Amino acid sequence: MTRRNWKQAAMAIAVALVAVPATAQPSAPPPLVDPAAIAALNGMSAYLRTLKTFQVEAATATDEVLEDGQLVKYNGTTNIVARFPDRLLADVYSDRNERQYLFDGKNFTLLARRVGYYATVPAPPTVRELADVLSAKYDIEVPLSDLFLWGAPGWSTGAITSALDMGPGEVGGTTCQHYAFRQEGADWQIWIQKGDFPLPRKLVITTMTDPARPQHSAIYTWNLAPSVNDAAFVFTPPTGARRIVLADLSK
């Protein structure tokens, strides 16, 4: 904007302010934590916990911060089939690796497709417990773990310091409501499908503890009635794959 244009804009703003009637009062700012946004998040979480079998595909994009602060983005696809409480199959494809995560109710197997290695370890009896055990013992994160943690025992909205309803939005042709949340270390947004099936359709997380503000995003496509049986969760090592041992970091 040129100096002259800046002065014209300032004059227009000043005239608009003067034109406000003397009796008018500024509207109250919206609440920092909108109860409706929290209620929508709770409703979505409760609905997710009612799903017994589902298939979801997520198109993901994740920023990595280089040593000089430059952001590099990696794209990927995650396809999950879950049958609660004790079955999970996840295939992850990204620019950097290909992984398969398989849980049959007794054992967990991780397959690194490109290098031809796999490892199998005893597992707890449920998917929700599996996420905790893998994180604590092996520093492994279950793909799309948020989908299994929202609304689960111990989950709470208590850490949220800001919750805003950003209005309607659309994700892949699905009508959604867009919400923005803030908690220590992270800003995040979620688009929740409207209607009787309040599914998360899009998630964007911004890390606030890094000056580069890296982001992770996922766009979800759901199938609530997949055709699946026990055989889908049985691991068969690919030809030539070699078994290795996962290091137990808790020891």
N, C-alpha and C positions, 0 to 999 in steps of 0.2 A: 504494500500500500504506500502511495506517495505521501509526502508530508501534507499536501493540500487535501487529499482524500481523507487522511487521518483526521484533519481538523473538521471536515464536513461531517464525518461519522460522529465525532465527539459532540458537535453542535446538535445533530439529530437526536442523540441520546439525551442531551440536556433538555431539549424541547419536550421530548416524550416524558421525562421525569416531571417537568413543571406542569405538564398537562394532566397529571394524575390528581383527582379531586383531593382536597385537604382531608376529607373524612375517611379516605381509603386507608386501610391498614395492610401491611404486607402479610401474605398468607403464611401460616405456620409451616415450617420445614417438615418434610415427611419424616416419620420415625426412622431412626437408624436401623432398627430391627423391625421390619414389617411383619406383624403376626401372620398375615396372609401368606407371605413367602415361606415362613417356617412351617405353616400348616400344609402348604403344597409339597414341601420336601418330605414332611412326615407321611403324607398320604402316598407319595410315590414309593417311599421306603417300605411302608406297610404292604402295598400292593406287590412289590417285588418278592416279599417273603411268602406270598400266597402261591407263587409259581412253583410247580413241582417238576415240570420238564419244559425246557425251552432251548432254542438255538438263537444265537445272536452273533452277528458279524459286525466288526468295528473297523472303520478306516481311520487310522491313527497318524498323527504327525507330532514329532517330538523334537524340541530344540536341544542341542548340545552346545555348551559354552567352551570354546577353545581357551588355551592358556592366555591368549592376548585379549580375551573378551569377545571375540567374534562369535556370532551365532551360526550354527550349522543345523539344518533341519533334516530329519530322517523320517521317511514315510513308511507305513506298514499296514498290514491287515491281520486282524485276529478273528478267528472263527471258533466259537465255543458251543459245545453241546453239554448241557448239565441236566442231571436228574437227581433231585434231592431225595434223601439227604446225603447220598454216598457215591455219586458217580460224576465224573468230570472228564471231558476231553477238550483240549485247547490246541489249536494249530496257529502258530505265530510266524508270519513272514514279514521281514523288513529288509531295508537296504543292507543291513549288516549281518543278519543271521536268520536261520530258520530253526524253530524249536517246536517240539510237541510235548505237551504236558498231559499225563494220563493218570487218573485215579480210579481204582476199581472197588473202593470200599475197604481194601486191606493194604494195598501197596500203592506207592506213587512212583511213576517213571518219568524221567526227563530224557528226551532224545534230541541230540544236536545233529540235525540232518546233514549239514554241509561237511562236517568233519567226521561223521560216522561213529559217534560215541553215544552211549546211553548209560543211565544209572537208575537203579531201583532200590527204594528204601521202604521200610515199614511205615505205615501211615495211620493216623487216627481215624475214627469211624465216620466222620462227617466232613463235608466240603468246608464248612466254616472253621472247624478246628484245623483242617489242613493248612489253610492260609496262615494261621498263627504259627504252626509248627515249622513250616517251610521258611518263614521269615526268621524265626528265632534260631533254628538249628543250622540252616544252610544258606541264609541270606538270599533266598529265592522268593520272588514275588509271583503270586498267582496272577495270570493275565486278567485284566479288567476286574481286579480284586474289589473295587468299589461296589460292583454289582452284588457281591456276596456279603458285604459289610453293612451297607445301608439297612437300617432297621433291625439288624441282628442284635442279640443280647450284648449289652455293654455299649452300643452305639448311642450317641447323643448329639443334639444340636447345641449343647452348652458352650462349645468352643467358638461358635459363630458370633462375631462382633458386629457384623453388618449384614442385613438381608433386604434385598430390594426386588420388587416386582417391576421388570423392565417392559412389560407389555407383551402383546402377542408376537409370535414369530412362526416361521415355517422351516422345517428341516426335511429335505427330500420329499416334498409334497405333502408332508404331515403337519397339520396345524398344532402348534405348541404354545406354551406360555414360557417366556424367557425370564429367568431369575439370576440375580448376581449376589454372591456371598463373599464375605471376607472373614478370615480368621488369622491367627498368628502365623506369619510366614507365607501365606498364600491368599490370592484372590482367585475365585472360581465362579464360573457361570454354568448354568444348566438349562436346557430346553426340555420341558416336560410335556408329553403328549396330552392334549385335551380330551375330555370324554371319560368313558368308563374304563379305559386302559391307560392309566397315568405312567407310561413308560418313559425313562430317560431316552432322549433322542440325540442329544449332543452334549458334550462336556468339554469345557476349556479351563485349564488350570494354569495360573501364572505364578511362578515362584518369585516372591517378593524379597527374599533374603539375598538374592544375587543381583547386582546392579544391572546385569544384562537382561533381566526379566525374562528368562526362558519360559516357553509355554509347552504344554502338552494338550492335544485335543483328540477327541474321539467322536465319530459319528456312527450311531448304532442303527442296525437294521435287524428287526426282530421276527422270529417265527415261534409262536407260542404252541404250536402243535406239530413238532418234528416227528418223523418216523424213526424211532430208535429202539434198539434192544440191547441186551447185556453184551452181545458180541462186539458192539461198538466201543466198549470200554476195556477190551482185552488187548494187551500189548503183544505184538509179534515183532521181534527185532528184524529190521531190514537185512537183507543179505549182505554180509561183510561187516555189519556194525559190531563194534567191540564194547564190552561192558567195562565200566570204570566204577570207582568208589567215590561217593560224595563225601567231602570233608565235613565232619560235624563241628561247626564253629562254636557250639555251646560248650564244648569240652576244652 
